[in-house]
Amino acid sequence: MRVSPFTSSSRISRMSRSWSMSGALIFGVLVVAGTAGYAQERGNAEPAPPVASAARESIVPELSLVRATYDSIGGYLESYYVAYGRQWERWETDYPEAEQNFARRLGELTRVRLAREPLSLRLDDPTLLDHPFLYMSDVGWMKLSEEEVAGLRDYLLKGGFLWVDDFWGDAEWSNFERVMRSVLPDVPWKEIPVEHPLRHMAFDIATVPQIPARDFATAGFTTEPPDFHRSPAGNLEGAHLRGYFGADGELMVVATHNTDVGDGFEREAYGQWYFENFSTRAYALGVNIVLYAMTH
């Protein structure tokens, strides 16, 4: 796998003060914290030195990352799977460690403050409208009720922002696209081009990073095996950054397809090699997505 390096950009003009950060800096800051930043929570390392306090000031009140919960069709290895000694529903893949790690790193690298403990809400929950940013994962077998479709539509049309991550191959994309046709029937998806502002908020992202889950990466895979995803998987090579745009041209939904950005967050403390090769790139993309959502 080849990943283009990130270079600096300073396009956060809507924030209370501008700043810029290079790819070397994100790598340097995160490597200084290294795997110790989260291994210390498991009791096997000292805390990393804090980043300068000015970088931790919030430009907005503390926000909560909200994980969307949903039902999935099928049985074992479809709607649910077993790993690490427990059963996982599809919606909770990488939850809550991915959000917890990302909240800390975002606070170190920007002036956006996220609550360390994420929330999980169903799409028909009326309190969803209290939160501007929604994260959804592993949607390849997702199904939504009429009430959930209506809830998500209402959320998006009233200004909410959705990021969908960690689904692979043609069948899983088709399932997500089918759901979105119910949610936004007149809005087609589009590839987000390299010149789009999202790809230049804090980091210039020329190539969307393809991040395999940590277990697949350590086994030598640069993508994820088709047997672990919905059939027909088709082509799993090449990560995609796709979006649904509103009438004003602004993004409402971002989909990171054929890549597992959430595992880049969750697994940063599980080995320096994975951290350096995948987590740093996951954070760069995640930072850009959140900054775009918060400033547009």
CORUR-V213285 format. One record per backbone hydrogen bond with DSSP energy under -0.5 kcal/mol. NH is the residue of the N-H (numbers start at 1). CO is the residue of the C=O. If there is no record, write none. Layout:
NH & CO
NH & CO
This chain:
7 & 204
9 & 21
9 & 202
11 & 201
13 & 11
15 & 12
21 & 9
21 & 202
23 & 6
26 & 22
27 & 23
28 & 24
29 & 25
30 & 26
31 & 27
32 & 28
33 & 29
34 & 30
36 & 33
37 & 33
37 & 34
38 & 35
39 & 35
40 & 36
41 & 38
42 & 38
42 & 39
43 & 40
44 & 39
55 & 52
56 & 53
57 & 53
57 & 54
59 & 111
63 & 113
66 & 133
67 & 65
67 & 119
68 & 66
68 & 135
69 & 121
71 & 143
73 & 141
77 & 80
78 & 75
78 & 80
79 & 75
80 & 75
81 & 88
83 & 86
86 & 83
88 & 81
90 & 79
92 & 89
93 & 90
95 & 92
98 & 94
100 & 96
101 & 97
102 & 98
103 & 99
104 & 100
105 & 101
106 & 102
107 & 103
108 & 104
109 & 105
110 & 106
113 & 111
114 & 112
115 & 63
118 & 116
119 & 65
121 & 67
123 & 69
125 & 122
128 & 125
129 & 126
130 & 127
131 & 128
134 & 161
135 & 66
136 & 163
138 & 165
142 & 139
143 & 71
149 & 145
150 & 146
151 & 147
152 & 148
153 & 149
154 & 150
155 & 151
156 & 152
157 & 153
158 & 154
159 & 156
160 & 155
161 & 132
162 & 252
163 & 134
164 & 254
165 & 136
166 & 256
166 & 259
167 & 256
170 & 233
171 & 232
172 & 168
173 & 169
174 & 170
175 & 171
176 & 172
177 & 173
178 & 174
179 & 175
180 & 176
181 & 177
182 & 178
182 & 179
183 & 179
184 & 180
187 & 184
188 & 186
190 & 243
192 & 241
193 & 191
196 & 193
199 & 196
200 & 197
201 & 198
204 & 7
205 & 199
205 & 203
206 & 204
211 & 209
212 & 210
216 & 213
217 & 213
218 & 214
219 & 215
220 & 217
221 & 216
228 & 225
229 & 226
236 & 234
240 & 257
242 & 240
242 & 255
243 & 190
244 & 253
245 & 188
246 & 250
249 & 246
252 & 244
253 & 244
254 & 162
255 & 242
256 & 164
257 & 240
257 & 255
258 & 167
260 & 211
263 & 260
264 & 260
265 & 261
266 & 262
267 & 263
268 & 265
270 & 267
275 & 271
276 & 272
277 & 273
278 & 274
279 & 274
280 & 275
282 & 278
283 & 279
284 & 280
285 & 281
286 & 282
287 & 283
288 & 284
289 & 285
290 & 286
291 & 287
292 & 288
293 & 289
294 & 290
295 & 291
295 & 292
296 & 292
